[in-house]
Amino acid sequence: MKILIRLFILTALLSISFAVEPKKLPSSTILKQAGLKENTIKKIETGKRLNRTERKEIKDAEKARYIELRNAGADEVSNTEESIALRNYKLKNKKRKGLIRKREATLADILFPGVAAQDYVVGEPIAVYTDVVESRKRPVPYDYYDLPGCSPPIEPEFRKKVRMRKNLGMRLQGRDLKVAPFDFRVKKNMGCTPMCSHTLDSKKMRWMRRLIAAQYRVQLELDQLPVLMRSKDYNYAVRGYPLGFIAPENFHGLRPGEYYLFNHLRFVVTYHEDPAEFTGVRITGFDVHPVSVKHQFAEGQVPDVTGGRQVPPLTTCNGLVDNDPAMYLELKTQGSGLRVVYSYEVEWIESELPWSDRWDVYLIGTPDDELHYFSIVNSLMIVLFLTGAISTIMIRTLKKDIATYSEMDALEDGMEETGWKLVHGDVFRPPQFNPMLLCVLVGNGGQIGAAFGLSMLAGVLKMLNPMQKGQTLTCLIILYVLCGSVSGYTSARLYKYMDGKRWKINIILTAVGLPGILVSIFIFLNIWLSFAGAATAVSIFTIIKLFLLWALVSTPLVFLGGFIGFKVDRIEVPCKVNQIARVVPLVPWHVQSHATFFMGGILPFGSVCIELAFIMSALWLHQIYYVLGFLLIVWLILVATCAQVSIVLTYLQLCAEDHRWWWNSFLQCSSAGLYLFLYSLYFLVSRLEMVGVLPVVIYLTYMGMISLCFGLVCGSVGFLSAFWFTKTIYSAVKID
């Protein structure tokens, strides 16, 4: 009967694994004109299931067509049919949903689940929003209107209706989407249009030169699409446009090392129309080409208001502005001031690119999903290795130990005990060094772990959109606050077992300790950012909201969890504790606390290091990270790794007759936070090009807080696993 059940389960798993939905042939895929067999094409068109040979035929045709187009010089960033086909081939792995049963999808469905396309009518005004001005070299972003330029426009009624609302996460990140000073109307081309004039004094000029040297880029947004700079000739596409540029060596007509300001923007908006499917216009692209031009006023005309919206007629702003090196606007440090006129032009171009594929170009160049699979395989190999070690060695050894101890008890009660049974009278003795601190750390780690796990589960269930970073941060904060009862209950339950008497102080430290440290560091860093004028400097009102959220929601929940933890029965253990502690003998070097501290965190960190590289690239290199399903799997692997590492090291310590496992079980896995911080230092040196003291301080501060939380989570999992393991093995032997 058992054999039949196993065969049934195996058959079901195989049927799920090979039940791949048939591919369809969209008009824009690389399979077009690929030379497939007629039978294969008929199966695709009718939706029939393909066999292995036909799937390989399609794969080979895709690859051959891709090589053919690349050899013909086709780029991957424009909106031609060949470019769209190349992007579809490179991003085909990203356009598959499901872990076992793969199905085709669009990036719009994956990145923005449930979001419908916005249809516009011809001539309708549409708002362009400004985001932060940021740099990879200096993570000190500025607000768009902090730069010397045009003042914010007076919002008409239609823009007030579509104004972006800020959530808590956006306020903490400094993301304040404001209406840009551009007038866009659907399918209405605009030639060179002056916006405003501004006079830069020597102080502002020096500041702009520093921003240009640090490679600051302006971020704009239209219909939820970030502005994009793309080049067909060089086959690249990057978000945002630079404030200016430094003249390179041997550039014709320019002095090397001089700074030039981009004051004219040439916008190109691509759109798609299909009256058979929808009514109106859908925006599929938002591009910009910055130009530096020293505008010339008409004879006798000068601007009279600095930063004003009224600009006299310009002789250099008729129709399209040419990119002429002889007319570049140079930022000279000498002189009383520089008059700058800001202008722009808009061109609308129809494209065959569907709305569902408009995000493809933004993910060109990002790491392929196969690397995430390699990360999971790497982590699974570590877990399987540990599981094999525990199942084949520890379980067998434990069974042998338990059988030996039972036989010794049956033969002679007075026979001397050895191994881990020898310390049964001290193994459940509470730690002598600060047991309250241990309980508080375990409780806080459990709270962070529960909040993070629930956030990843919400992302997998499409309740959370990772592309909206403000929403993700808000979700993390809210779930962390609501999980306060987890930390209160865990800390109180452990502290009660350790015969703690100062239960009020225990609950207060659990509620205040970690949040107080993190908020204090954040406020100190926020003061620095405020003096630097950064856009990420949080206002006092946001800090007050965080304080109220902690005081009115988190703290009462911690008290509630602590009250329940102290009211329930004390944790029962299978062994009584001796009155006098046993002397710990000299233990081998590999079981000593300092050795296990450095050994214990290697495997937990190694199981997630590849995924951590993707996350840090998204945080500091402005890449897109959206695979929360992979992150949830890696999170579960991390929990399993920490538990198994802690069990193995605790068993080795008890076999060495060392009963002081309490703090060791926590510190062994919490050292993964130290390895994360060391990796962040390597990431700073190898991947980042930060300039100045403040950017490095900001980076190290944030990574220090992240490493602290990561270490607390790993330590909590390790401690609770070791506690469960110790209770289990001592419950299996007969102890007088």
C-alpha positions, 0 to 999 in steps of 0.5 A: 500500500505504501508503495502505491501511495508513493508511486501515485505522489511521484506520478502527480509531481511529474505530471505537474512538472511537465504540464507546460502550457503551449506557447502562442505566437504573438506578432512581435516575437522573435519567432516571426519569420523564423523558418519553423516547420508547418506542423509546429506553427499549426500547433502553436496557432491552435494552442496544442501542446508541443512535444520536446522536439518541437520546443527545442526547435522553437528555442533554436529558431529563437536563438538563430533569429537573435544572432541574425538580428544582432549581426545585422546591427539591430539595437535592443533599446529602440521601438523598431520591430527588430528591437522589440523582437530582441528584447522579447528574446532576452527577457523571455525568462523574466516573462514567465510566471509560476515556479513549477508550472510556467506560463507566459506573461508580460512585464506589466502583469509581473511588475504592476499586477492588476494595474490597467492602462490609462487611455488619453484623448487627443489634446488632453493635458497630461502631468509630468512629475519630478522625482529626486535628483540623485547620484550613484557617487553621492547618495545625497539626493536633492529636490528638483526645485532645490536646483537653480531653475524654474519655480514650481508652476501654478497647478491647474484643476486637472493636475490637482486631481491627479496629484500623487499622494505620499505615504509614510514610506515615500516620506521616509525616502524623500520621494515627493513627486511634484508637478514639473514645469512642462506643458504636455498635451496628447499628440501635440508637438511643441517646438522650442518653448522657453520656460524661464530664465535664471541668473546663476551667481558664483556660489550657485555655479560652483554648486552646479559644477560639483553636482555635475562632477558627481554625475547627478541625474534628474528623474522625471515621470510621465504616466508612471514611466520614468524618463529614459535616455537611450541611444540606438548607436551605442545600444544603451538606455538609462533612467534620468538625464544628467545636469551637464557634462565635463568636456573630454579630452580631444573633443573638437571645439571644447576646452577639456575639463570645462563644465557645460550645463544642459538647459534644453530638453528634447522630449520624445513621447511614443504612443500606441493606438488600436481602435479595434481594442481600445479607444484613445491613446496609450503612452508606451515611452518617455524619452529625453535628449538633453542639449546645452545651448546658450540662448540668444535674446532678440535685440534689446530684449533682456529678462527682468525677473530672475527665475521668472516665467516670462521670457523675452523672444529668443533668436536661438529658440525657433523650431528645433534646437541644434546640438552645436558645440559652438553654442554650448552653455559653459559654467564659468567660475569667473564673472558676476553671474551667468544668465540661463534660459531653460527651454524644452520641446516635445515630439509625439511618435506613434509606435507599434509597441503595445502598452503591456511591453513598454517596461521591457526596455527598462529591464534590459541589462539587469541580471537574468532570472537564471542567476536567481535560480542559481542563488536558490540552487546554491542555497538549497545545496547548503540546506541539503548538505546540512539536512544530510549531515543531521539526518545521517550523522546526528540522528544516528548518533543520537539514537546510539547515545540514547540506546547506550544511556538506556542500557547503562541505566538498565545494567548499573545505575552507578555507572559514570555518565559521559557525553551530553547526558553528563550535563543534564543537571546544568543544561537548562540552567539560565545563563549567568550573564545578563539573561534579560538582554538575551530575552530582549534580543531574541524577542526583537529578532522574532518580531523583525523576522515575522514582519519580513516573512509576512511582507514577502508573503504579501508580495507573493500574493500580489498584495504588495507591489515591489516597484512602488518602493514607498508602498513596500517600506510602508508595509514593512513598517506597519507589519513590524509595528503589528508584530510587536506582540510577537516580541513581547510574548517571546521575551516574556516567556523566556524571561519567566523561564529564567526566573526573572523578577524585573518583568516590567523592565523586561517589557519596557526594554523589549518595546524601547530597546531596538526601536530606540537605537534605530530611531536615534541613529536615524535622527542623528543621520537626518540632522546631517542630511538636513544640513546638507540640504538633501531631499531625503531629510525627513521632516519633524512631522514625519518623525512625530508620526513615527513616534505616535505609531510606535507609542500608540500601536507598537508599544501596547502590542508589546505589553499585550504580548508580554502580559500573555507571556507572563500569564501562561505556564512556565516552560517545562523542561525534562531535567531538574537543575542542580543547585551547584553548577558543574565545572566546565572542562577544557573544551576543544578549540572548534567548540569554544565560543569564539570559534563557533561565533565565526563558523556559525554565520558563514553558512547562513550568510552563504545561503543568501549572499547572491540574493543579497547582492541583487538587493544591494544593487537595487538599493544603491545602484538604482536597479529594479528588483521585483522577484519577491517569490525568489526572496521568500524561498531564500528567506525560508532557506535562511531560516532552515540553515540557521536552525540546522547550524545552531542544532549541530553546534549546540550538540557538539558543545554539549558533547564536550560537556559544556552546558553554557549553550544559551548565548552561544546558540544566539551568537553563532548564527547572529554573526551572519550580520557581521559577515553582511556588514563585511560584505557591504564594505567589499561592495562599497570598495568594488561596486560603488564610487562614492565621493566625500565623507557624508555619502560613506557615512550614510552608506555605512550607517544604513548598512550597519542598521540592516546588518544589525537587524539581519543578525538579530533575526538569524540569532533568534532562529538559532536560539529557538532551534537550539532550545527546542533541540535541547528539550527534545534530546533530553526528553528521550533519555531516562534521567533520575 
